[in-house]
Every structure is written in structure tokens, then in C-alpha cells.
Amino acid sequence: MRVLTACLLVSPLPTIAETATIPAWLLWWPLALVVVILLLLWRIRVLQQQLRRQQPATAPEHSLLHDEISGYPNKELLRRQLKPLLQQSDGKRFALLLFKVTQFEQINEALGYQNSNLLLMQLAHRINEQLHQHEALLCLEWREQKAIRLCHLGGVDFVAWADVTAKPYLAEQVAKQVEQSVTEPLMLQSSAMSYHLVSGIACLPEHGSQLNELLDRAYLALQHHRWQAPDNAVFDPSLLSYTDGKLRLMAELRQGIEQNQLMLYVQPQIELKQRRLLAFEVLVRWQHPRLGLLAPEDFLETAEELGVIYSLTEWVLQHAIASLAALKADFPTMKLAVNLSSKDLLQDELVDYLHTLLHEHEVKPANLVLELTERALTDDPVQAITMLQRLKNLGVELALDDFGTGFSSLFYLRQLPISHVKIDCSFINDLHKSDTHVAIAGAIIDIARNLGLGVVAEGIEEELVEQKLLRMGCTRGQGFYYSRPFELAGIQPWLRQWQQSSGPAAQLSPE
């Protein structure tokens, strides 16, 4: 053993000439072995990740990463999956698709939360069925050998993530497909429950680089798509004007509705010749805790843009009908006129909501007047006319407000189940000073009378204007000449004062 060791120690290294005789592969095989080992380790790690996705998570981990109602991956699981993609997009383009179920509150109220949660589970399954066929959409996990590509953010909001590098318009195509194919009524206890689905899209990197930022952008796009742009669900930087002040104001408005910060004011509508009271128009005010008393022009337009208007309309209708119930003992023919937004006419449950309120408060439908603007006819004329006919069948009175400010309503006027039109105050204020305004107002009055409709002139502030309208054939009016808006609680004192100043004939009209 000592001899052998000594021989090894004294044995000289191979010379350059001797090395040249060794095959080349014997020189490179150690490096190749290292590369093979690294590749094997990488492949083993990938397989482990795939196996973890397919294997059921432990109970605590599953609860952390999945929505408790639908069982689908939640925002935390999505955030974990997207973290490496957001950090290293490598020049690729991705899209976040946000889906929202609208009008689901009515399903909750009708079925109760337990049954509506079952419907939400069915709906999540339907959406995922449409998504799982698209390989470009991120697979969040595997379940029964099927890709789960849908994330449930909670409530009625869902998200999917798509690689749109190769197909720039894939997100729009998928969103449209889901909106159109998923909205068939859901069945529960032999009943078909209808709902609506709307989408919004934000893209990485042009619209943001963080998940919450992209979600905010997608939500703005969804609201714009729902109310303003039915053919476009993609975020546009111009929508950022809705952020900060407007979004804060609308969040405060939602809270204000819940906390009854709103107030109802009224302004009388008068029969001009006999000075009889025909109705009171209801006007909403907002007693904002920070900004003070806000007029409708301070918040109604933004409420329409950002989808808060229907909640506001529900509050106004509820309190107006309750007020009619309180007044009917002394004034059984009292009418209140409530303004509807064009967006309200797109709410299928509006008729049922009104029917329930009228029935609960034992108020006759004829005591309620609903006023809509010409814009309702331009947004979706077919839907608007259908909804107006349903409201007419309910028994309420309908009026077309701000008539003359639009351009399309003459075409639809014959089809509308309305009882009268209101001439916009912009044509009335200077009626005695402008021949143009006289011509327009006269034309509107003639058209309405030929169609058997009544006419209400808004914005009467002087006796000269009133007398001119009477000569032109207009019999109803509203404006500061008769009364400025006042709180609804002041109706009875106002009526007593009105009768004293206008004589015995100035009583409540039996119409």
C-alpha cells in the first residue's frame, strides 16, 4: 500500500502531447453533467408546482385562497399567481377581465341569501365553462382535470387574466362572449331567475402595473361600458376624470342614501286659468355632512355616470309614496311627480318595485306621476317604450320632461303612453321677449294638443309670461311666479296660504 501511494505521488502529470491523445468528450463531460443536473432540478420544481395545483389544499389553506360562497379561487390566490408576471412581464401584454352581476340585490331580496348564494355558485360555474376553453387565460388551479380560470373577488365580482400578446383583441372577444352566453336565466326550485352580466377590461402595462390599480381601472371601464358605451368595455385614460372627487362624492352618496341624508323638496304645478293645484313635482336635495345642502345639479349627473342613480331613485320613490300615504286622508287626490333617469328605465325590476311600494302604502297608482326626459328615448328607445308601457299598465301617470331640448322624440312621441309634456324653462323664461321662443313654444303646444296631450310650461316667473301662455293654449304651469321649491313637510301650510292668496277656486284639482 505504501509503495502504491508513493508511486502515485511521484507520478508526473500528463504532458501536453499526452493530453492531446484523450478524446474531447472526456474533457467536457463534467460540464455537461452539471447542465443536465440543473435541467433535471428545474423540471422537478415545475412538476412539483403542477402537482401542488392539482392536489387539494389543506383546509386552512383552502379557506385562505378560495371564496367561501362559490369555492372558486379568491383575490389572494390570484395575487400570488400574478406576482411573478407583474414583476417580469418581459415585453408581453396582459389583460384583466372584470365581470360583475348587476341587479343581484333583487334576487337576494326575493330568494333570501342562502338560495341566492346557490345561484351565485351556478353562475361562477357558467362563467368558468366559457373561460376554460381559452388557453391564453391564466389557469389558477386544476379541479377534476379541468382548468379553473375564474377568480371570485367576493360579492358579485369575478376576474380572469389573459395573455393577449399574440391576440390583442382576445380580452374583448372573451368578455363579449361571456356577456352574451352566460345570461340565460338560472333555475332554482322550478323558477327561472334572470340577471345581467357586465364586463370591464384593463391591460398591463399600459393601464397599470399593480393588481389593485388594474382592478380600479377595470371597474371604471365596467361602469362606463354599462351606462355609456355598450360596445366598449376597455379602460380609457379619459375615465380617470371620474376618480378622486367624483368617486369620493359617489361613495359618500351611497352612504348618504343609507343614512337618509337626502331631503325631498316640492314645487307646485298649477292650472293657469282657475289657479287650481294639479300636483307637486318632487325635487331631491342632499344634506351633505361636509359640503352642506347640495342641489340636484351638484350630484345627479355624476350619479348617472357612475351607476348610483337607481339607488337614489329607489329612495326618492319610497319616500314620495310614503308621503302620499300620509297626505291622502286630507288630500285624497294629491299627486306627486317624480323624475326618472334614462338609466332607471333599463332596470327591469322598476315596475315590481313600484307595485310593491304602492301596495304596501295603499296608494293609488294614479296619484303618482313619473317624469322622464327625452334622453331616455335616445339611449335605448325600444327598451324605454317597453318599460313606459309597463308603467302605464301599472296605472301611474307619465309625462315627458324638458320637451324641446332633444331631437328624436317627435319620431317616438306617438308611441309613448304619456299624458302630457313639459316645455323646458329655457323657452319660457324670456317668452315675452323673444319671437323665436314664442314660435318654438307655440309649435310644441300645437303638437301636444293635436296628439291629445296636456302641456306644462316650466320656469314661469312673471305674469306677462303666464298670460301669453294662456293665449297660446297652454293651461298648466310651474315656476317661481307661483312658488319656489320648499320642503315636502310644508305642503299643508303652503296650501292654506295659496288658498288665501288666490281665492276659493284655488283648491286641489280633482284630476
KENU-643548 format. One line per field, with one value per residue (C-alpha): x, y, z; residue number from 1; residue in three letters; chain. Coordinates in Angstrom, 3 decimals, padded with zeros to 6 digits, always signed. Layout:
c1: (X	...);
c2: (Y	...);
c3: (Z	...);
seq: (NUM	...);
type: (ALA	...);
mol: (A	...);
END
This chain:
c1: (+000.000	+002.892	+004.613	+001.437	+000.919	+004.454	+004.116	+001.033	+002.674	+005.731	+003.886	+004.256	+001.241	+000.416	+002.248	+000.516	+001.314	-000.255	-003.394	-003.949	-004.483	-007.518	-010.972	-012.688	-015.856	-013.825	-012.731	-016.298	-018.366	-018.164	-019.643	-022.343	-023.198	-023.677	-026.020	-028.086	-028.410	-029.579	-032.180	-033.459	-033.772	-035.710	-038.051	-038.653	-039.590	-042.072	-043.668	-043.936	-045.744	-048.185	-048.814	-049.478	-052.096	-053.809	-053.665	-056.349	-055.106	-055.336	-058.478	-056.887	-055.012	-058.089	-060.130	-057.431	-057.260	-060.897	-064.188	-066.389	-069.577	-068.543	-065.436	-063.540	-060.055	-060.144	-058.112	-055.282	-054.729	-054.852	-052.348	-049.910	-050.214	-049.754	-046.804	-044.081	-045.969	-046.310	-042.631	-041.273	-043.682	-040.770	-042.443	-045.662	-049.155	-051.814	-055.453	-057.514	-061.179	-063.651	-067.194	-069.999	-073.508	-075.966	-079.365	-078.426	-079.777	-083.295	-082.559	-081.284	-084.456	-086.701	-084.990	-083.015	-079.236	-078.975	-080.789	-079.134	-075.735	-076.644	-077.384	-074.035	-072.278	-074.108	-073.177	-069.488	-069.544	-071.154	-068.532	-065.667	-067.152	-066.823	-063.285	-061.662	-061.540	-059.170	-055.573	-054.365	-056.262	-054.331	-055.122	-055.383	-055.742	-056.886	-060.039	-061.135	-058.772	-060.432	-058.718	-060.143	-059.535	-062.038	-061.303	-064.159	-063.326	-066.323	-069.890	-070.897	-067.460	-065.313	-061.932	-059.933	-056.391	-055.365	-052.110	-053.058	-049.576	-050.379	-054.068	-054.501	-058.326	-058.763	-059.950	-062.707	-063.808	-063.910	-065.752	-068.392	-068.772	-069.278	-071.764	-073.867	-073.728	-073.870	-077.010	-079.672	-081.989	-080.793	-083.159	-083.849	-086.806	-088.506	-088.219	-086.219	-084.175	-082.955	-079.831	-077.376	-073.615	-071.351	-067.564	-064.609	-061.050	-057.707	-054.366	-050.803	-048.611	-050.447	-053.191	-051.221	-048.579	-050.210	-053.220	-055.263	-054.528	-055.706	-058.825	-059.692	-059.207	-061.292	-064.087	-064.163	-064.292	-067.108	-069.212	-068.590	-069.410	-072.605	-074.010	-072.313	-070.581	-072.339	-069.858	-066.643	-065.529	-061.863	-060.461	-059.614	-057.423	-060.181	-062.179	-059.692	-061.683	-064.143	-061.583	-060.752	-063.523	-066.275	-065.641	-065.429	-068.665	-070.450	-069.140	-070.492	-073.797	-074.231	-073.622	-075.946	-078.758	-078.332	-078.237	-081.191	-079.147	-081.392	-084.326	-087.396	-088.451	-091.553	-092.716	-096.395	-097.840	-100.807	-103.816	-103.332	-106.874	-108.540	-105.344	-106.072	-103.248	-102.620	-099.598	-096.279	-093.029	-090.599	-087.041	-084.250	-081.661	-078.671	-077.723	-074.056	-072.240	-069.132	-070.379	-073.731	-077.020	-076.426	-078.828	-079.586	-077.173	-074.335	-074.571	-077.275	-075.224	-072.296	-074.699	-075.924	-072.388	-071.165	-074.234	-075.602	-078.741	-081.087	-080.378	-081.156	-084.382	-085.490	-085.008	-086.988	-089.840	-090.042	-090.307	-092.586	-095.104	-094.924	-095.700	-098.703	-099.979	-099.607	-101.446	-104.288	-106.601	-106.722	-105.867	-107.065	-106.456	-102.960	-100.412	-096.632	-094.414	-091.042	-088.281	-086.841	-083.391	-082.961	-080.885	-083.849	-085.824	-083.180	-083.934	-086.345	-087.353	-088.592	-092.232	-092.259	-090.584	-093.240	-096.088	-094.796	-094.477	-097.933	-099.497	-097.701	-098.705	-102.193	-101.627	-103.497	-101.109	-102.913	-101.632	-098.050	-096.659	-093.360	-091.456	-088.741	-086.500	-086.061	-082.674	-084.478	-085.648	-082.233	-080.327	-082.476	-085.834	-087.160	-086.414	-087.731	-091.051	-091.490	-090.820	-093.119	-095.938	-095.435	-095.542	-098.680	-100.305	-099.457	-101.700	-099.232	-099.318	-096.414	-095.024	-092.208	-089.956	-087.750	-089.594	-087.988	-084.369	-083.854	-084.150	-085.561	-088.687	-091.054	-090.482	-091.416	-093.992	-096.942	-095.776	-095.290	-098.063	-097.723	-100.452	-098.643	-095.363	-093.404	-091.889	-088.356	-087.856	-085.201	-088.056	-090.335	-088.202	-087.945	-091.125	-092.376	-089.019	-088.133	-090.155	-088.048	-089.049	-092.672	-092.504	-090.923	-093.285	-096.264	-095.172	-094.777	-098.187	-099.821	-098.161	-099.189	-102.792	-103.132	-101.973	-104.399	-101.662	-101.609	-098.816	-096.997	-094.799	-091.795	-089.985	-092.868	-091.586	-093.811	-097.492	-096.845	-095.458	-098.444	-100.951	-099.098	-099.106	-102.856	-103.437	-101.269	-103.393	-101.168	-103.226	-100.664	-097.606	-094.817	-092.221	-091.107	-094.137	-096.238	-093.709	-090.076	-089.300	-089.868	-089.575	-092.201	-093.277	-094.506	-097.239	-100.199	-099.110	-098.399	-101.866	-103.563	-101.532	-102.203	-105.972	-105.931	-103.986	-105.700	-109.299	-111.747	-111.160	-107.515	-108.270	-106.784	-107.831	-109.878	-107.935);
c2: (+000.000	+002.369	+001.512	+002.281	+005.590	+006.604	+005.756	+007.930	+010.841	+010.789	+010.015	+013.040	+014.896	+014.098	+016.242	+018.381	+015.785	+013.040	+015.196	+015.598	+011.863	+012.000	+012.095	+015.540	+014.237	+013.145	+016.761	+018.285	+015.615	+017.211	+020.474	+018.593	+016.630	+019.856	+021.246	+018.036	+018.091	+021.718	+020.951	+017.999	+020.105	+022.790	+020.188	+018.607	+022.029	+022.660	+019.252	+019.906	+023.197	+021.481	+018.719	+021.276	+022.913	+019.587	+018.360	+019.632	+022.205	+021.697	+023.078	+026.274	+026.974	+026.309	+028.727	+031.375	+031.064	+030.414	+032.268	+030.768	+031.007	+029.815	+027.817	+029.471	+030.998	+034.364	+037.557	+036.267	+033.240	+035.482	+037.869	+035.020	+033.721	+037.159	+038.282	+036.874	+038.020	+041.575	+041.719	+040.285	+040.720	+040.532	+042.747	+040.736	+042.243	+041.005	+041.895	+041.773	+040.950	+042.023	+040.632	+041.975	+040.625	+043.519	+043.630	+040.723	+042.559	+041.916	+038.184	+038.304	+040.012	+037.614	+034.330	+035.033	+034.883	+031.111	+030.471	+033.406	+032.006	+028.785	+030.843	+032.595	+029.217	+028.215	+031.493	+031.114	+027.661	+029.061	+031.777	+029.337	+026.992	+029.807	+030.625	+027.217	+026.642	+029.606	+028.515	+032.132	+032.688	+032.015	+028.716	+029.369	+025.699	+022.320	+020.692	+017.263	+017.623	+020.897	+024.267	+026.839	+030.252	+032.297	+034.264	+035.280	+038.633	+038.361	+039.568	+039.580	+040.413	+037.940	+038.236	+036.435	+037.097	+036.717	+036.780	+038.905	+039.290	+037.183	+038.191	+041.878	+041.724	+038.418	+040.049	+041.980	+038.836	+036.749	+039.458	+039.800	+036.035	+035.689	+038.592	+037.117	+033.413	+033.344	+035.418	+032.758	+032.551	+030.348	+027.706	+027.319	+025.464	+025.334	+029.124	+030.940	+033.821	+036.477	+038.571	+040.674	+040.487	+043.394	+043.487	+045.849	+045.392	+046.892	+046.000	+045.521	+047.515	+050.480	+050.805	+049.936	+047.688	+046.563	+044.316	+046.850	+049.557	+047.342	+046.381	+050.060	+050.763	+047.742	+048.854	+052.316	+050.673	+048.400	+051.315	+053.254	+050.172	+049.597	+053.117	+054.969	+052.661	+049.318	+048.368	+049.163	+047.530	+048.615	+051.231	+054.627	+057.205	+059.792	+057.847	+058.945	+062.143	+060.013	+059.397	+061.378	+063.957	+062.261	+058.781	+060.096	+062.021	+058.927	+056.801	+059.435	+059.488	+055.742	+056.251	+059.262	+057.184	+054.554	+057.188	+059.220	+062.366	+063.169	+065.567	+065.979	+069.406	+070.103	+072.737	+073.105	+072.668	+074.994	+075.067	+078.568	+079.781	+078.690	+078.645	+075.104	+072.936	+069.971	+068.303	+068.837	+067.977	+066.241	+067.618	+065.902	+067.704	+066.251	+067.483	+066.609	+066.449	+068.107	+070.245	+071.422	+071.379	+070.217	+070.872	+068.143	+069.604	+069.051	+065.261	+063.775	+063.752	+062.026	+059.570	+058.649	+058.268	+056.034	+053.876	+055.270	+056.805	+053.828	+053.516	+057.221	+056.824	+053.963	+056.186	+059.054	+056.786	+055.142	+058.456	+060.110	+057.260	+057.203	+060.946	+060.362	+057.836	+060.366	+063.080	+061.028	+061.489	+065.277	+065.359	+062.126	+063.462	+064.789	+063.927	+063.862	+063.882	+062.091	+062.385	+059.208	+058.890	+057.250	+054.638	+053.838	+052.658	+049.968	+048.407	+045.537	+045.410	+049.023	+048.076	+045.382	+047.756	+050.419	+047.916	+046.720	+050.260	+051.336	+048.187	+048.460	+052.113	+051.653	+054.498	+054.657	+054.447	+057.404	+059.652	+059.119	+060.923	+059.778	+062.306	+061.281	+063.279	+062.974	+061.380	+058.216	+057.835	+058.276	+055.906	+052.843	+053.767	+050.211	+049.397	+052.790	+052.445	+048.901	+049.998	+053.019	+050.793	+048.529	+051.563	+052.806	+049.405	+049.726	+052.786	+055.613	+058.828	+059.567	+062.880	+063.858	+066.422	+069.132	+068.715	+070.626	+070.186	+066.934	+065.988	+062.489	+062.444	+063.696	+060.393	+058.380	+060.724	+058.868	+055.613	+056.991	+056.268	+059.746	+062.124	+065.441	+067.112	+069.803	+072.678	+073.319	+076.511	+077.709	+078.515	+080.039	+082.454	+085.059	+084.129	+087.731	+088.984	+086.532	+085.742	+082.616	+081.259	+082.114	+080.170	+077.108	+077.092	+077.585	+074.665	+072.381	+073.358	+072.745	+069.331	+068.260	+069.432	+067.673	+064.469	+064.939	+065.693	+068.273	+070.837	+072.132	+075.210	+075.241	+078.328	+080.847	+083.840	+086.721	+087.381	+088.516	+085.086	+083.380	+085.448	+084.821	+081.070	+081.146	+082.871	+080.247	+077.427	+076.223	+075.529	+074.329	+075.994	+075.751	+078.242	+080.876	+083.017	+080.540	+079.197	+078.404	+074.803	+074.113	+071.127	+068.438	+068.758	+072.273	+071.208	+071.807	+075.312	+076.236	+075.065	+077.201	+080.238	+079.560	+079.396	+082.625	+084.496	+083.020	+082.699	+079.814	+078.470	+077.708	+074.312	+070.961	+069.796	+066.574	+065.353);
c3: (+000.000	+000.829	-002.443	-004.430	-002.662	-003.298	-006.956	-007.237	-005.529	-007.697	-010.912	-013.222	-014.754	-018.365	-020.851	-023.495	-026.062	-023.915	-023.295	-026.968	-027.254	-024.747	-026.513	-026.430	-024.802	-021.763	-021.293	-021.494	-019.762	-016.241	-017.571	-019.477	-016.341	-014.370	-017.060	-017.100	-013.308	-013.341	-016.033	-014.041	-010.893	-012.824	-014.327	-010.911	-009.491	-012.336	-011.787	-008.065	-008.742	-011.095	-008.584	-005.848	-008.084	-008.753	-005.161	-002.800	-000.339	+003.370	+004.988	+006.406	+003.163	+001.043	+003.142	+002.764	-001.019	-002.001	-001.750	+000.944	-001.157	-004.622	-003.703	-006.563	-006.196	-004.462	-004.809	-002.592	-004.816	-007.891	-006.317	-005.655	-009.202	-010.741	-008.606	-010.915	-014.019	-012.751	-011.796	-015.047	-017.948	-020.432	-023.011	-023.004	-022.848	-020.449	-019.777	-016.603	-017.267	-014.579	-014.603	-012.413	-011.883	-011.844	-010.132	-007.856	-004.808	-006.035	-006.244	-002.657	-001.524	-003.444	-002.547	+000.601	+000.871	+001.106	-002.177	-003.928	-002.921	-004.730	-007.829	-007.460	-007.418	-010.611	-012.211	-011.336	-012.913	-016.074	-016.449	-015.912	-018.522	-021.042	-019.928	-019.564	-023.337	-023.846	-023.285	-023.208	-019.945	-016.760	-015.049	-011.334	-010.388	-011.684	-010.405	-011.622	-014.584	-015.615	-015.673	-013.256	-014.825	-012.816	-009.654	-007.352	-005.755	-003.459	-003.725	-007.390	-008.880	-010.832	-012.580	-015.260	-016.515	-020.169	-022.104	-025.109	-026.586	-029.641	-029.855	-028.929	-029.031	-027.232	-023.993	-025.766	-027.602	-024.422	-022.475	-025.180	-025.419	-021.669	-021.503	-024.311	-023.486	-019.681	-019.119	-019.684	-016.645	-013.811	-012.450	-008.748	-007.264	-010.684	-011.022	-013.674	-012.221	-014.654	-014.159	-016.169	-016.553	-017.480	-018.007	-017.814	-019.120	-018.070	-019.657	-018.431	-018.882	-020.446	-017.792	-014.675	-013.172	-009.900	-009.353	-007.339	-009.884	-012.737	-010.783	-010.248	-013.960	-014.951	-012.618	-014.203	-017.631	-016.456	-015.237	-018.430	-020.506	-018.547	-018.710	-021.550	-024.056	-024.630	-027.378	-025.483	-022.230	-022.324	-019.958	-021.415	-019.628	-020.058	-017.455	-014.814	-014.559	-012.559	-009.859	-006.758	-006.208	-008.202	-006.873	-003.331	-003.791	-005.093	-002.236	+000.127	-001.766	-001.306	+002.388	+002.393	+000.883	+003.599	+006.333	+004.983	+004.377	+001.398	+001.597	-000.599	-001.764	-003.862	-006.338	-007.298	-010.791	-011.312	-013.637	-015.026	-015.583	-012.335	-010.266	-009.069	-007.790	-010.092	-008.499	-006.762	-008.513	-006.146	-006.125	-004.205	-002.098	-000.275	+003.174	+002.827	+006.185	+004.725	+001.820	+003.153	+001.230	-002.367	-005.257	-007.836	-010.400	-007.920	-007.909	-010.186	-013.405	-011.709	-010.090	-013.580	-014.921	-012.109	-011.613	-008.346	-009.850	-009.456	-005.729	-005.454	-007.458	-005.208	-002.144	-003.695	-004.804	-001.404	+000.457	-002.107	-001.961	+001.840	+001.780	-000.489	+002.040	+004.861	+002.878	+001.426	+004.434	+003.922	+000.205	-001.452	-004.977	-004.239	-006.957	-006.645	-009.726	-009.506	-012.102	-013.606	-015.140	-018.521	-016.665	-014.421	-017.449	-018.023	-014.643	-015.221	-011.567	-011.517	-012.164	-009.470	-007.019	-007.640	-007.413	-004.037	-002.665	-003.838	-002.395	+000.965	+001.444	-000.064	-002.515	-005.810	-008.800	-010.424	-007.612	-008.792	-011.854	-013.355	-015.451	-017.891	-020.201	-023.948	-023.348	-022.279	-025.862	-027.431	-025.120	-025.854	-027.416	-027.706	-024.051	-022.938	-024.763	-023.461	-019.883	-020.187	-021.392	-018.374	-016.076	-017.821	-017.312	-013.621	-013.544	-012.918	-014.954	-017.318	-018.535	-020.904	-019.223	-020.822	-024.099	-026.964	-025.864	-027.814	-031.451	-031.654	-029.517	-032.234	-034.021	-030.931	-029.466	-030.994	-029.402	-025.882	-023.336	-021.806	-020.667	-021.049	-021.982	-020.148	-022.131	-020.947	-018.976	-021.452	-023.869	-021.218	-019.197	-021.981	-023.804	-023.800	-025.119	-027.905	-031.039	-031.535	-028.150	-028.876	-032.137	-030.507	-027.542	-029.850	-032.038	-029.017	-027.688	-031.061	-031.483	-027.985	-028.374	-031.741	-030.055	-027.182	-024.646	-021.901	-021.689	-018.621	-019.026	-016.685	-015.487	-015.307	-013.355	-014.490	-015.018	-018.623	-019.456	-017.826	-019.833	-023.076	-022.453	-021.795	-025.129	-026.833	-025.415	-022.557	-019.460	-016.891	-015.414	-012.877	-011.704	-009.184	-010.041	-008.062	-005.591	-005.100	-004.080	-000.390	+001.930	+001.445	+005.070	+004.298	+001.840	+004.163	+005.311	+001.696	+000.566	+003.207	+002.190	-001.514	-000.978	+000.994	-001.673	-004.745	-003.596	-003.116	-006.642	-005.809	-004.396	-005.144	-008.596	-008.655	-011.703);
seq: (1	2	3	4	5	6	7	8	9	10	11	12	13	14	15	16	17	18	19	20	21	22	23	24	25	26	27	28	29	30	31	32	33	34	35	36	37	38	39	40	41	42	43	44	45	46	47	48	49	50	51	52	53	54	55	56	57	58	59	60	61	62	63	64	65	66	67	68	69	70	71	72	73	74	75	76	77	78	79	80	81	82	83	84	85	86	87	88	89	90	91	92	93	94	95	96	97	98	99	100	101	102	103	104	105	106	107	108	109	110	111	112	113	114	115	116	117	118	119	120	121	122	123	124	125	126	127	128	129	130	131	132	133	134	135	136	137	138	139	140	141	142	143	144	145	146	147	148	149	150	151	152	153	154	155	156	157	158	159	160	161	162	163	164	165	166	167	168	169	170	171	172	173	174	175	176	177	178	179	180	181	182	183	184	185	186	187	188	189	190	191	192	193	194	195	196	197	198	199	200	201	202	203	204	205	206	207	208	209	210	211	212	213	214	215	216	217	218	219	220	221	222	223	224	225	226	227	228	229	230	231	232	233	234	235	236	237	238	239	240	241	242	243	244	245	246	247	248	249	250	251	252	253	254	255	256	257	258	259	260	261	262	263	264	265	266	267	268	269	270	271	272	273	274	275	276	277	278	279	280	281	282	283	284	285	286	287	288	289	290	291	292	293	294	295	296	297	298	299	300	301	302	303	304	305	306	307	308	309	310	311	312	313	314	315	316	317	318	319	320	321	322	323	324	325	326	327	328	329	330	331	332	333	334	335	336	337	338	339	340	341	342	343	344	345	346	347	348	349	350	351	352	353	354	355	356	357	358	359	360	361	362	363	364	365	366	367	368	369	370	371	372	373	374	375	376	377	378	379	380	381	382	383	384	385	386	387	388	389	390	391	392	393	394	395	396	397	398	399	400	401	402	403	404	405	406	407	408	409	410	411	412	413	414	415	416	417	418	419	420	421	422	423	424	425	426	427	428	429	430	431	432	433	434	435	436	437	438	439	440	441	442	443	444	445	446	447	448	449	450	451	452	453	454	455	456	457	458	459	460	461	462	463	464	465	466	467	468	469	470	471	472	473	474	475	476	477	478	479	480	481	482	483	484	485	486	487	488	489	490	491	492	493	494	495	496	497	498	499	500	501	502	503	504	505	506	507	508	509	510	511);
type: (MET	ARG	VAL	LEU	THR	ALA	CYS	LEU	LEU	VAL	SER	PRO	LEU	PRO	THR	ILE	ALA	GLU	THR	ALA	THR	ILE	PRO	ALA	TRP	LEU	LEU	TRP	TRP	PRO	LEU	ALA	LEU	VAL	VAL	VAL	ILE	LEU	LEU	LEU	LEU	TRP	ARG	ILE	ARG	VAL	LEU	GLN	GLN	GLN	LEU	ARG	ARG	GLN	GLN	PRO	ALA	THR	ALA	PRO	GLU	HIS	SER	LEU	LEU	HIS	ASP	GLU	ILE	SER	GLY	TYR	PRO	ASN	LYS	GLU	LEU	LEU	ARG	ARG	GLN	LEU	LYS	PRO	LEU	LEU	GLN	GLN	SER	ASP	GLY	LYS	ARG	PHE	ALA	LEU	LEU	LEU	PHE	LYS	VAL	THR	GLN	PHE	GLU	GLN	ILE	ASN	GLU	ALA	LEU	GLY	TYR	GLN	ASN	SER	ASN	LEU	LEU	LEU	MET	GLN	LEU	ALA	HIS	ARG	ILE	ASN	GLU	GLN	LEU	HIS	GLN	HIS	GLU	ALA	LEU	LEU	CYS	LEU	GLU	TRP	ARG	GLU	GLN	LYS	ALA	ILE	ARG	LEU	CYS	HIS	LEU	GLY	GLY	VAL	ASP	PHE	VAL	ALA	TRP	ALA	ASP	VAL	THR	ALA	LYS	PRO	TYR	LEU	ALA	GLU	GLN	VAL	ALA	LYS	GLN	VAL	GLU	GLN	SER	VAL	THR	GLU	PRO	LEU	MET	LEU	GLN	SER	SER	ALA	MET	SER	TYR	HIS	LEU	VAL	SER	GLY	ILE	ALA	CYS	LEU	PRO	GLU	HIS	GLY	SER	GLN	LEU	ASN	GLU	LEU	LEU	ASP	ARG	ALA	TYR	LEU	ALA	LEU	GLN	HIS	HIS	ARG	TRP	GLN	ALA	PRO	ASP	ASN	ALA	VAL	PHE	ASP	PRO	SER	LEU	LEU	SER	TYR	THR	ASP	GLY	LYS	LEU	ARG	LEU	MET	ALA	GLU	LEU	ARG	GLN	GLY	ILE	GLU	GLN	ASN	GLN	LEU	MET	LEU	TYR	VAL	GLN	PRO	GLN	ILE	GLU	LEU	LYS	GLN	ARG	ARG	LEU	LEU	ALA	PHE	GLU	VAL	LEU	VAL	ARG	TRP	GLN	HIS	PRO	ARG	LEU	GLY	LEU	LEU	ALA	PRO	GLU	ASP	PHE	LEU	GLU	THR	ALA	GLU	GLU	LEU	GLY	VAL	ILE	TYR	SER	LEU	THR	GLU	TRP	VAL	LEU	GLN	HIS	ALA	ILE	ALA	SER	LEU	ALA	ALA	LEU	LYS	ALA	ASP	PHE	PRO	THR	MET	LYS	LEU	ALA	VAL	ASN	LEU	SER	SER	LYS	ASP	LEU	LEU	GLN	ASP	GLU	LEU	VAL	ASP	TYR	LEU	HIS	THR	LEU	LEU	HIS	GLU	HIS	GLU	VAL	LYS	PRO	ALA	ASN	LEU	VAL	LEU	GLU	LEU	THR	GLU	ARG	ALA	LEU	THR	ASP	ASP	PRO	VAL	GLN	ALA	ILE	THR	MET	LEU	GLN	ARG	LEU	LYS	ASN	LEU	GLY	VAL	GLU	LEU	ALA	LEU	ASP	ASP	PHE	GLY	THR	GLY	PHE	SER	SER	LEU	PHE	TYR	LEU	ARG	GLN	LEU	PRO	ILE	SER	HIS	VAL	LYS	ILE	ASP	CYS	SER	PHE	ILE	ASN	ASP	LEU	HIS	LYS	SER	ASP	THR	HIS	VAL	ALA	ILE	ALA	GLY	ALA	ILE	ILE	ASP	ILE	ALA	ARG	ASN	LEU	GLY	LEU	GLY	VAL	VAL	ALA	GLU	GLY	ILE	GLU	GLU	GLU	LEU	VAL	GLU	GLN	LYS	LEU	LEU	ARG	MET	GLY	CYS	THR	ARG	GLY	GLN	GLY	PHE	TYR	TYR	SER	ARG	PRO	PHE	GLU	LEU	ALA	GLY	ILE	GLN	PRO	TRP	LEU	ARG	GLN	TRP	GLN	GLN	SER	SER	GLY	PRO	ALA	ALA	GLN	LEU	SER	PRO	GLU);
mol: (A	A	A	A	A	A	A	A	A	A	A	A	A	A	A	A	A	A	A	A	A	A	A	A	A	A	A	A	A	A	A	A	A	A	A	A	A	A	A	A	A	A	A	A	A	A	A	A	A	A	A	A	A	A	A	A	A	A	A	A	A	A	A	A	A	A	A	A	A	A	A	A	A	A	A	A	A	A	A	A	A	A	A	A	A	A	A	A	A	A	A	A	A	A	A	A	A	A	A	A	A	A	A	A	A	A	A	A	A	A	A	A	A	A	A	A	A	A	A	A	A	A	A	A	A	A	A	A	A	A	A	A	A	A	A	A	A	A	A	A	A	A	A	A	A	A	A	A	A	A	A	A	A	A	A	A	A	A	A	A	A	A	A	A	A	A	A	A	A	A	A	A	A	A	A	A	A	A	A	A	A	A	A	A	A	A	A	A	A	A	A	A	A	A	A	A	A	A	A	A	A	A	A	A	A	A	A	A	A	A	A	A	A	A	A	A	A	A	A	A	A	A	A	A	A	A	A	A	A	A	A	A	A	A	A	A	A	A	A	A	A	A	A	A	A	A	A	A	A	A	A	A	A	A	A	A	A	A	A	A	A	A	A	A	A	A	A	A	A	A	A	A	A	A	A	A	A	A	A	A	A	A	A	A	A	A	A	A	A	A	A	A	A	A	A	A	A	A	A	A	A	A	A	A	A	A	A	A	A	A	A	A	A	A	A	A	A	A	A	A	A	A	A	A	A	A	A	A	A	A	A	A	A	A	A	A	A	A	A	A	A	A	A	A	A	A	A	A	A	A	A	A	A	A	A	A	A	A	A	A	A	A	A	A	A	A	A	A	A	A	A	A	A	A	A	A	A	A	A	A	A	A	A	A	A	A	A	A	A	A	A	A	A	A	A	A	A	A	A	A	A	A	A	A	A	A	A	A	A	A	A	A	A	A	A	A	A	A	A	A	A	A	A	A	A	A	A	A	A	A	A	A	A	A	A	A	A	A	A	A	A	A	A	A	A	A	A	A	A	A	A	A	A	A	A	A	A	A	A	A	A	A	A	A	A	A	A	A	A	A	A	A	A	A	A	A	A	A	A	A	A	A	A	A	A	A	A	A	A	A	A	A	A	A	A	A	A	A	A	A	A	A	A	A	A	A	A	A	A	A	A);
END
